[in-house]
Amino acid sequence: MVFFEDLRPCDIHLSTVIDGLYGFFPDIGKNDIKFFYHGSYNVFEVKGRYIFRIPDKSLRNQKGVELILNEVKMLHHIRKYVSIKVPEPIYISTDPDCPFMGYEKIKGIPLHKVFIKIPKEKRLKVAANIGKFLTELHSEKLCKDGIEDKIVDNTFSCGKYKSNLEQYFKNIQQSIFQLLDESQKQWIKKLFINFLEKNENFRFNYSIIHGDFDTSNILIDPHKLEVLGIVDFEESRIYDRAADFLFYNEGNNFLQTILKSYNHSIDKNFTERMKFLYKQSCLGYLTYGVSNNLPDLVCWGLKLLEKRMNQFPLI
């Protein structure tokens, strides 16, 4: 499986990266830096030992600094409650022109790079590890302590979530509908209207979630098939737990094994919320691409939209 983030080029000059790291590594040179991928952050390996994350150019400002500091705070909190490794921030820069966070590299290979090579029956071992991690991450204590220690914003509510989703639906129609054909518009309208009109979709238990949980952020030992680490927590926050279960591309057995290995209660509308969040996830690429004038991102979003429409036709 290929993620768009794997295809995007670096958007920051290597000399800027070297200048930013010089205070921590006075002997740093261009051969010490290896570019990995570019999502919300440009991700680099440094000296073969560390991972550094520098925000996308649209976020190399004070907002980027806030995102870095929020992720650092969240990671320090989460790592105390989970048994699988997560990044431990060591190097932090609050320079708005080049904010970054660096941590010691966690062993393992991103699951999406080896998933297809793993025999189907053996993938379930990885799925069970994922279910165990999500059980720990979604614990009431982790969330409660995070609120008490002011690690997370405690203003989330199901009512507020619905209002935000209604506003997002309006924004989508205003920002990207001019790019879509009639069938695409109707699919999106039905998706949101059908979901929003059911009040039971807005009655659920919430907790701290990962927020960008897919096979690109799960590091595994490809031989033992054990999950070694989880990375990329920039979207971690209090939210619907269903958002961390969007593994529809990996097959039903894989997803069901994650759910069976998950030890929190699953309400009757959990699956419907999972499907909704998965279906609409392609729209983030479109809205971000349009607002930041990134044609390649828009193109990718349109391809994902067609894929979602084919996977889940709406009548």
C-alpha positions as a Markdown table, in Angstrom:
| # | Residue | x | y | z |
|---|---|---|---|---|
| 1 | Met | 0.0 | 0.0 | 0.0 |
| 2 | Val | 1.2 | 3.5 | -0.9 |
| 3 | Phe | 0.4 | 6.6 | 1.1 |
| 4 | Phe | 0.5 | 10.0 | -0.4 |
| 5 | Glu | 2.9 | 11.1 | 2.3 |
| 6 | Asp | 5.5 | 8.6 | 0.9 |
| 7 | Leu | 5.3 | 10.4 | -2.5 |
| 8 | Arg | 5.5 | 14.0 | -1.4 |
| 9 | Pro | 9.0 | 15.6 | -1.7 |
| 10 | Cys | 10.6 | 17.5 | 1.1 |
| 11 | Asp | 9.5 | 21.1 | 1.3 |
| 12 | Ile | 12.3 | 22.5 | 3.4 |
| 13 | His | 15.9 | 23.1 | 2.1 |
| 14 | Leu | 18.5 | 20.9 | 3.6 |
| 15 | Ser | 20.6 | 23.9 | 4.6 |
| 16 | Thr | 17.7 | 25.1 | 6.8 |
| 17 | Val | 17.5 | 21.7 | 8.5 |
| 18 | Ile | 21.3 | 21.7 | 9.1 |
| 19 | Asp | 21.1 | 25.3 | 10.6 |
| 20 | Gly | 18.2 | 24.2 | 12.9 |
| 21 | Leu | 20.1 | 21.2 | 14.1 |
| 22 | Tyr | 23.5 | 22.8 | 14.5 |
| 23 | Gly | 22.8 | 23.8 | 18.1 |
| 24 | Phe | 22.3 | 20.2 | 19.1 |
| 25 | Phe | 24.8 | 18.6 | 16.6 |
| 26 | Pro | 27.7 | 21.0 | 15.9 |
| 27 | Asp | 29.3 | 18.5 | 13.6 |
| 28 | Ile | 26.1 | 17.9 | 11.5 |
| 29 | Gly | 26.5 | 17.6 | 7.7 |
| 30 | Lys | 24.2 | 16.8 | 4.8 |
| 31 | Asn | 25.3 | 13.1 | 4.8 |
| 32 | Asp | 24.0 | 12.8 | 8.4 |
| 33 | Ile | 20.4 | 13.6 | 7.3 |
| 34 | Lys | 18.1 | 11.2 | 5.4 |
| 35 | Phe | 14.6 | 12.4 | 4.3 |
| 36 | Phe | 11.8 | 9.8 | 5.0 |
| 37 | Tyr | 8.4 | 11.3 | 4.1 |
| 38 | His | 6.3 | 14.5 | 4.1 |
| 39 | Gly | 2.9 | 14.6 | 5.6 |
| 40 | Ser | 1.9 | 17.3 | 8.1 |
| 41 | Tyr | 5.6 | 17.1 | 9.0 |
| 42 | Asn | 8.8 | 16.6 | 7.0 |
| 43 | Val | 10.3 | 13.6 | 8.7 |
| 44 | Phe | 14.1 | 13.0 | 8.7 |
| 45 | Glu | 16.5 | 10.4 | 10.1 |
| 46 | Val | 19.5 | 12.1 | 11.7 |
| 47 | Lys | 22.9 | 10.4 | 12.2 |
| 48 | Gly | 21.1 | 7.0 | 11.8 |
| 49 | Arg | 19.8 | 7.3 | 15.4 |
| 50 | Tyr | 17.2 | 10.0 | 15.7 |
| 51 | Ile | 14.0 | 11.0 | 14.0 |
| 52 | Phe | 13.3 | 14.7 | 13.5 |
| 53 | Arg | 9.9 | 16.1 | 12.6 |
| 54 | Ile | 9.7 | 19.6 | 11.0 |
| 55 | Pro | 6.2 | 21.0 | 10.1 |
| 56 | Asp | 5.0 | 21.5 | 6.6 |
| 57 | Lys | 5.8 | 25.0 | 5.2 |
| 58 | Ser | 2.2 | 26.1 | 5.9 |
| 59 | Leu | 2.9 | 25.3 | 9.6 |
| 60 | Arg | 6.4 | 26.8 | 10.0 |
| 61 | Asn | 5.0 | 29.6 | 12.1 |
| 62 | Gln | 3.7 | 30.1 | 15.6 |
| 63 | Lys | 0.9 | 27.5 | 15.0 |
| 64 | Gly | 3.6 | 25.0 | 14.1 |
| 65 | Val | 5.4 | 25.7 | 17.4 |
| 66 | Glu | 2.1 | 25.1 | 19.3 |
| 67 | Leu | 1.5 | 21.8 | 17.4 |
| 68 | Ile | 5.0 | 20.6 | 18.3 |
| 69 | Leu | 4.7 | 21.6 | 22.0 |
| 70 | Asn | 1.2 | 20.0 | 22.2 |
| 71 | Glu | 2.5 | 16.7 | 20.7 |
| 72 | Val | 5.5 | 16.7 | 23.1 |
| 73 | Lys | 3.2 | 17.2 | 26.1 |
| 74 | Met | 0.9 | 14.5 | 24.8 |
| 75 | Leu | 3.7 | 12.0 | 24.3 |
| 76 | His | 5.2 | 12.5 | 27.7 |
| 77 | His | 1.7 | 11.7 | 29.1 |
| 78 | Ile | 0.8 | 8.8 | 26.9 |
| 79 | Arg | 4.1 | 6.9 | 27.3 |
| 80 | Lys | 3.4 | 6.4 | 31.0 |
| 81 | Tyr | 0.3 | 4.3 | 30.3 |
| 82 | Val | 1.1 | 2.1 | 27.2 |
| 83 | Ser | 3.3 | -0.9 | 27.0 |
| 84 | Ile | 4.3 | -0.4 | 23.3 |
| 85 | Lys | 7.0 | 2.3 | 22.7 |
| 86 | Val | 6.0 | 5.7 | 21.6 |
| 87 | Pro | 8.4 | 8.6 | 20.8 |
| 88 | Glu | 10.2 | 10.2 | 23.7 |
| 89 | Pro | 11.0 | 13.8 | 22.7 |
| 90 | Ile | 14.6 | 14.8 | 23.4 |
| 91 | Tyr | 15.3 | 17.7 | 21.1 |
| 92 | Ile | 12.8 | 20.6 | 20.7 |
| 93 | Ser | 13.0 | 23.9 | 18.8 |
| 94 | Thr | 10.4 | 26.7 | 19.2 |
| 95 | Asp | 11.9 | 28.8 | 16.4 |
| 96 | Pro | 8.8 | 29.6 | 14.3 |
| 97 | Asp | 10.9 | 29.5 | 11.1 |
| 98 | Cys | 12.0 | 25.9 | 11.8 |
| 99 | Pro | 10.2 | 24.4 | 14.7 |
| 100 | Phe | 10.9 | 20.7 | 15.3 |
| 101 | Met | 10.8 | 17.8 | 17.6 |
| 102 | Gly | 13.5 | 15.0 | 17.7 |
| 103 | Tyr | 13.5 | 11.6 | 19.4 |
| 104 | Glu | 15.6 | 8.4 | 19.4 |
| 105 | Lys | 14.5 | 6.2 | 16.6 |
| 106 | Ile | 12.2 | 3.3 | 17.5 |
| 107 | Lys | 13.1 | 0.0 | 15.9 |
| 108 | Gly | 10.7 | -1.5 | 13.3 |
| 109 | Ile | 9.4 | -1.1 | 9.9 |
| 110 | Pro | 6.1 | 0.7 | 9.0 |
| 111 | Leu | 3.4 | -1.9 | 8.7 |
| 112 | His | 2.2 | -0.7 | 5.4 |
| 113 | Lys | 5.6 | -1.4 | 3.8 |
| 114 | Val | 5.4 | -5.1 | 4.6 |
| 115 | Phe | 1.7 | -5.8 | 5.1 |
| 116 | Ile | 1.1 | -7.5 | 1.7 |
| 117 | Lys | 4.1 | -9.8 | 2.3 |
| 118 | Ile | 2.7 | -11.1 | 5.6 |
| 119 | Pro | 0.6 | -14.3 | 5.2 |
| 120 | Lys | -3.0 | -13.5 | 5.9 |
| 121 | Glu | -3.3 | -15.8 | 8.8 |
| 122 | Lys | -0.2 | -14.3 | 10.5 |
| 123 | Arg | -1.4 | -10.7 | 10.1 |
| 124 | Leu | -3.9 | -11.5 | 12.9 |
| 125 | Lys | -1.0 | -11.5 | 15.4 |
| 126 | Val | -0.3 | -7.9 | 14.5 |
| 127 | Ala | -4.0 | -7.0 | 14.7 |
| 128 | Ala | -4.1 | -8.5 | 18.3 |
| 129 | Asn | -1.2 | -6.3 | 19.3 |
| 130 | Ile | -3.0 | -3.2 | 17.8 |
| 131 | Gly | -6.1 | -4.0 | 19.8 |
| 132 | Lys | -4.1 | -4.3 | 23.0 |
| 133 | Phe | -2.4 | -0.9 | 22.3 |
| 134 | Leu | -5.8 | 0.8 | 21.7 |
| 135 | Thr | -7.1 | -0.7 | 24.9 |
| 136 | Glu | -4.3 | 1.0 | 26.8 |
| 137 | Leu | -4.5 | 4.3 | 24.9 |
| 138 | His | -8.3 | 4.6 | 25.4 |
| 139 | Ser | -8.2 | 3.9 | 29.1 |
| 140 | Glu | -10.3 | 6.1 | 31.4 |
| 141 | Lys | -7.4 | 6.7 | 33.7 |
| 142 | Leu | -5.1 | 7.9 | 30.8 |
| 143 | Cys | -7.9 | 10.4 | 29.8 |
| 144 | Lys | -8.9 | 11.4 | 33.3 |
| 145 | Asp | -5.3 | 12.1 | 34.4 |
| 146 | Gly | -4.7 | 14.0 | 31.1 |
| 147 | Ile | -7.6 | 16.2 | 31.9 |
| 148 | Glu | -6.6 | 16.7 | 35.6 |
| 149 | Asp | -3.0 | 17.5 | 34.6 |
| 150 | Lys | -4.2 | 19.9 | 31.8 |
| 151 | Ile | -2.5 | 17.8 | 29.1 |
| 152 | Val | -5.7 | 17.9 | 26.9 |
| 153 | Asp | -8.5 | 20.3 | 26.2 |
| 154 | Asn | -11.5 | 19.2 | 28.2 |
| 155 | Thr | -14.2 | 21.0 | 26.2 |
| 156 | Phe | -15.1 | 18.0 | 24.0 |
| 157 | Ser | -18.7 | 16.9 | 24.1 |
| 158 | Cys | -20.9 | 14.9 | 21.8 |
| 159 | Gly | -23.1 | 17.9 | 21.1 |
| 160 | Lys | -20.1 | 20.1 | 20.2 |
| 161 | Tyr | -18.8 | 17.3 | 18.0 |
| 162 | Lys | -22.1 | 17.3 | 16.1 |
| 163 | Ser | -22.1 | 21.1 | 15.7 |
| 164 | Asn | -18.5 | 21.0 | 14.4 |
| 165 | Leu | -19.4 | 18.2 | 11.9 |
| 166 | Glu | -22.4 | 20.3 | 10.7 |
| 167 | Gln | -20.1 | 23.3 | 10.1 |
| 168 | Tyr | -17.5 | 21.1 | 8.4 |
| 169 | Phe | -20.2 | 19.8 | 6.0 |
| 170 | Lys | -21.0 | 23.4 | 5.1 |
| 171 | Asn | -17.4 | 24.3 | 4.6 |
| 172 | Ile | -16.9 | 21.3 | 2.3 |
| 173 | Gln | -19.8 | 22.4 | 0.1 |
| 174 | Gln | -18.3 | 25.9 | -0.1 |
| 175 | Ser | -14.7 | 25.0 | -0.7 |
| 176 | Ile | -14.5 | 21.9 | -2.8 |
| 177 | Phe | -17.9 | 21.2 | -4.5 |
| 178 | Gln | -16.9 | 23.3 | -7.5 |
| 179 | Leu | -14.3 | 20.6 | -8.2 |
| 180 | Leu | -16.7 | 17.7 | -8.1 |
| 181 | Asp | -19.2 | 16.1 | -10.5 |
| 182 | Glu | -22.8 | 15.6 | -9.5 |
| 183 | Ser | -22.4 | 12.0 | -8.5 |
| 184 | Gln | -19.6 | 13.0 | -6.1 |
| 185 | Lys | -21.6 | 15.8 | -4.6 |
| 186 | Gln | -24.6 | 13.6 | -4.0 |
| 187 | Trp | -22.5 | 10.9 | -2.4 |
| 188 | Ile | -21.0 | 13.4 | 0.1 |
| 189 | Lys | -24.4 | 15.0 | 0.8 |
| 190 | Lys | -26.0 | 11.6 | 1.5 |
| 191 | Leu | -23.0 | 10.5 | 3.6 |
| 192 | Phe | -23.3 | 13.5 | 5.9 |
| 193 | Ile | -27.0 | 13.9 | 6.0 |
| 194 | Asn | -27.6 | 10.2 | 6.7 |
| 195 | Phe | -25.1 | 10.4 | 9.6 |
| 196 | Leu | -26.1 | 13.7 | 11.1 |
| 197 | Glu | -29.8 | 12.9 | 11.2 |
| 198 | Lys | -29.3 | 10.0 | 13.6 |
| 199 | Asn | -29.1 | 11.3 | 17.1 |
| 200 | Glu | -27.7 | 7.9 | 18.3 |
| 201 | Asn | -24.5 | 8.6 | 16.4 |
| 202 | Phe | -23.8 | 11.3 | 18.9 |
| 203 | Arg | -24.1 | 9.3 | 22.1 |
| 204 | Phe | -20.8 | 7.6 | 22.8 |
| 205 | Asn | -17.9 | 7.4 | 25.3 |
| 206 | Tyr | -14.8 | 9.3 | 24.3 |
| 207 | Ser | -11.2 | 9.3 | 25.4 |
| 208 | Ile | -7.7 | 10.3 | 24.3 |
| 209 | Ile | -7.1 | 8.9 | 20.8 |
| 210 | His | -4.2 | 8.7 | 18.4 |
| 211 | Gly | -6.1 | 10.5 | 15.7 |
| 212 | Asp | -4.1 | 9.4 | 12.7 |
| 213 | Phe | -3.9 | 5.7 | 13.3 |
| 214 | Asp | -3.1 | 3.7 | 10.2 |
| 215 | Thr | -0.5 | 1.2 | 9.0 |
| 216 | Ser | 2.0 | 3.9 | 8.2 |
| 217 | Asn | 2.3 | 4.8 | 11.9 |
| 218 | Ile | 2.6 | 1.3 | 13.3 |
| 219 | Leu | 6.2 | -0.1 | 13.5 |
| 220 | Ile | 6.6 | -3.8 | 13.5 |
| 221 | Asp | 9.3 | -6.5 | 13.7 |
| 222 | Pro | 8.7 | -8.1 | 10.2 |
| 223 | His | 10.1 | -11.5 | 11.5 |
| 224 | Lys | 8.4 | -11.9 | 14.9 |
| 225 | Leu | 5.3 | -9.9 | 13.7 |
| 226 | Glu | 5.2 | -7.9 | 16.9 |
| 227 | Val | 4.3 | -4.2 | 17.1 |
| 228 | Leu | 7.4 | -2.4 | 18.4 |
| 229 | Gly | 6.2 | 1.2 | 18.3 |
| 230 | Ile | 3.6 | 3.7 | 17.4 |
| 231 | Val | 4.5 | 7.2 | 16.0 |
| 232 | Asp | 3.0 | 10.4 | 14.7 |
| 233 | Phe | 0.8 | 11.7 | 17.5 |
| 234 | Glu | 0.3 | 15.2 | 16.2 |
| 235 | Glu | -3.5 | 14.7 | 16.0 |
| 236 | Ser | -3.9 | 13.0 | 19.4 |
| 237 | Arg | -6.7 | 14.6 | 21.4 |
| 238 | Ile | -10.0 | 13.7 | 23.2 |
| 239 | Tyr | -12.4 | 12.4 | 20.5 |
| 240 | Asp | -14.6 | 9.5 | 19.5 |
| 241 | Arg | -12.7 | 6.2 | 20.0 |
| 242 | Ala | -14.1 | 4.9 | 16.7 |
| 243 | Ala | -11.7 | 7.2 | 14.9 |
| 244 | Asp | -8.7 | 4.8 | 15.7 |
| 245 | Phe | -10.3 | 1.8 | 14.0 |
| 246 | Leu | -10.3 | 2.7 | 10.3 |
| 247 | Phe | -8.6 | -0.4 | 9.0 |
| 248 | Tyr | -11.0 | -1.1 | 6.1 |
| 249 | Asn | -8.1 | -1.5 | 3.5 |
| 250 | Glu | -6.5 | -4.3 | 5.5 |
| 251 | Gly | -9.4 | -6.8 | 5.3 |
| 252 | Asn | -12.4 | -7.7 | 7.5 |
| 253 | Asn | -10.5 | -10.4 | 9.5 |
| 254 | Phe | -7.8 | -8.0 | 10.4 |
| 255 | Leu | -10.3 | -5.3 | 11.6 |
| 256 | Gln | -12.4 | -7.8 | 13.5 |
| 257 | Thr | -9.3 | -9.2 | 15.3 |
| 258 | Ile | -8.4 | -5.7 | 16.4 |
| 259 | Leu | -12.0 | -5.2 | 17.7 |
| 260 | Lys | -12.0 | -8.6 | 19.5 |
| 261 | Ser | -8.6 | -7.8 | 21.2 |
| 262 | Tyr | -10.0 | -4.4 | 22.4 |
| 263 | Asn | -11.2 | -4.6 | 26.0 |
| 264 | His | -13.4 | -1.5 | 26.2 |
| 265 | Ser | -17.2 | -1.7 | 25.6 |
| 266 | Ile | -18.3 | -1.1 | 22.0 |
| 267 | Asp | -21.7 | 0.6 | 21.7 |
| 268 | Lys | -24.2 | -0.4 | 19.0 |
| 269 | Asn | -23.4 | 2.6 | 16.7 |
| 270 | Phe | -19.6 | 2.1 | 16.9 |
| 271 | Thr | -19.3 | 0.4 | 13.5 |
| 272 | Glu | -21.5 | 3.1 | 11.8 |
| 273 | Arg | -19.3 | 5.8 | 13.2 |
| 274 | Met | -16.2 | 3.9 | 12.1 |
| 275 | Lys | -17.5 | 3.7 | 8.5 |
| 276 | Phe | -18.5 | 7.3 | 8.4 |
| 277 | Leu | -15.1 | 8.5 | 9.6 |
| 278 | Tyr | -13.4 | 6.2 | 7.1 |
| 279 | Lys | -15.5 | 7.3 | 4.2 |
| 280 | Gln | -15.1 | 11.0 | 4.8 |
| 281 | Ser | -11.4 | 10.9 | 5.5 |
| 282 | Cys | -10.6 | 11.5 | 1.9 |
| 283 | Leu | -12.1 | 15.0 | 2.1 |
| 284 | Gly | -9.3 | 16.3 | 4.4 |
| 285 | Tyr | -6.9 | 15.9 | 1.4 |
| 286 | Leu | -9.2 | 18.0 | -0.8 |
| 287 | Thr | -9.9 | 20.8 | 1.7 |
| 288 | Tyr | -6.3 | 21.1 | 2.7 |
| 289 | Gly | -5.1 | 21.0 | -0.9 |
| 290 | Val | -7.6 | 23.6 | -2.0 |
| 291 | Ser | -6.9 | 26.0 | 0.9 |
| 292 | Asn | -3.1 | 25.7 | 0.4 |
| 293 | Asn | -3.0 | 25.6 | -3.4 |
| 294 | Leu | -1.6 | 22.1 | -3.6 |
| 295 | Pro | -2.9 | 20.5 | -6.9 |
| 296 | Asp | -1.1 | 17.1 | -6.2 |
| 297 | Leu | -3.0 | 16.9 | -2.8 |
| 298 | Val | -6.3 | 17.7 | -4.5 |
| 299 | Cys | -5.6 | 15.0 | -7.2 |
| 300 | Trp | -4.9 | 12.4 | -4.5 |
| 301 | Gly | -8.1 | 13.4 | -2.6 |
| 302 | Leu | -10.2 | 13.0 | -5.7 |
| 303 | Lys | -8.7 | 9.5 | -6.3 |
| 304 | Leu | -9.5 | 8.6 | -2.7 |
| 305 | Leu | -13.0 | 9.9 | -3.0 |
| 306 | Glu | -13.6 | 7.7 | -6.0 |
| 307 | Lys | -12.2 | 4.7 | -4.1 |
| 308 | Arg | -14.5 | 5.4 | -1.1 |
| 309 | Met | -17.5 | 5.7 | -3.5 |
| 310 | Asn | -16.7 | 2.3 | -5.0 |
| 311 | Gln | -16.2 | 0.7 | -1.6 |
| 312 | Phe | -19.3 | 2.1 | -0.1 |
| 313 | Pro | -22.0 | 3.0 | -2.7 |
| 314 | Leu | -24.7 | 5.1 | -1.2 |
| 315 | Ile | -28.3 | 4.5 | -2.3 |
